[in-house]
Amino acid sequence: MSDKEKKIIEIPEITRVEGHSAVTVEIENGEVTDVKLDVFEGTRFFEQIVLDHKYDELPHITSRVCAICSTGHVLAAIFAVESACAFVPSALEMKFRELMHLGMIIESHATHVCALALPDFLKVKDLLTFAVEQKEAFLIWTNLRNLGARVQTLVGGRPFHPVNLHVGGLSSIPHRENLLSLKTELQAMLATAIKLADLVLSFEPPIKRFSQPIFLCLKQESGQYGYFGDVIVSSDGWQAPVYEYKSYLDEQVVSYSHAKRSLQKGNPIMVGSLARLFHYGQNLKGEAGNIYRGSPLADGAHNTILNNAAQAIEIVQAIERATALIDEIIEEFAASNSQGAKFGYQTGNSKKGTGTVECPRGTLYHYYEMDETGTITKADMITPSAQNTARIELDIRQVVTGQNEGGDISGHLETLVRAYDPCNTCATHMVSINWKNKE
């Protein structure tokens, strides 16, 4: 068959992403007829694994869903149980949890922006070449990654799968001297984070985005920028309590992938840094606010590739907020010298609760039902990457449709998929594009 009758473009694999998946694009007569994001990562079964376990085991089991964002799963599980039991943690406890979460944001975003995304823009073929030829950028990654790990280690006991966070409160309070030492490290790394954000924003997106997504994220208090909440807001102009998530997230099983996907009234959605800045970028303060206001994001730009820049800005915000948070923690602990009320599971009736956090890649949902003894009887977890799946497919469809048939878009599609920072658990993706002309 001649090239005029059928043209096939194949990319054997896409590296620098977490997990295993494949994308197939089929074009006939110049039109895209099908796009599939096939996540063939081994199924995890966590929604079944947690059944028959006690409520206080949930955070430490579900943290194993992901090492990079294990803190997010721990906190979502804790929030779900505490919500089910109508337990309100103290202000001090919430500050420790926020500090822990910011450490995860710094570590995860730094890894994606520097090690996974930057090589595309610095024109290096792989991470090894990146380490050798771009030593300064590689050092930015290792320094920021290590900083995020130290934050999580101080609060959580170790840099991933934290052992110090529990339903009701911490098992051990970090010492004041260690908090002050961490504050010094955060202050010293702020300039590095600013430099990274400036670098990422200096690159022009190699592709266009042809339609603005429906952006979803957790609602923030007036004037605040953060990662916790119990109400979801949409760029479509509606909001809803997160416990109603099944009314606005239509989660579907697809035959070609191990990952589910979520739609909102039949439409793809996008969650993550770009969505958070779309809704609450105006709330950013300090250097993060200055960088944001000088970026295309402040003017409403929604190109997928700018998710890399949004993450870089959030690193700056996380460092600045963590620095201030340490002062707040020390001041509040000195005033109260207590974490507040102790948690106790009240037996005798069944309970259900939903917990959410804004993870690096977007809104994470945990839902649990418990019997009268605190044993888990039902579980539901919806991850950010699963929510983004349908939007990734739509982005690919629109980019390929807007590309001349003779153009080489393989590399651009790789960059597009990476920009979502999909978490399928570190490994390789494959994209294949089949051009077909009907006879």
Secondary structure, 3 states (H helix, E strand, C coil): CCCCCEEEEEEEEEEEEEEEEEEEEEEECCEEEEEEEEECCCCCCHHHHCCCCEHHHHHHHHHHHCCCCHHHHHHHHHHHHHHHCCCCCCHHHHHHHHHHHHHHHHHHHHHHHHHHHHHHHCCCCCHHHHHHHCHHHHHHHHHHHHHHHHHHHHHHCCCCCCCCEECCEECCCCCHHHHHHHHHHHHHHHHHHHHHHHHHHCCCCCCCCCCCCEEEEECCCCCCCCCECCEEEECCCCEEEHHHHHHHCEEECCCCCCCCEEEECCEEEECCHHHHHHHHHHHCCHHHHHHHHCCHHHHCCCCHHHHHHHHHHHHHHHHHHHHHHHHHHHHHHHHHCCCCCCCCCCCCCCEEEEEEEEECCEEEEEEEEECCCCEEEEEEEECHHHHHHHHHHHHHHHHHHCCCCCCCCHHHHHHHHHHCCCEEEEEEEEEEEEEECCC
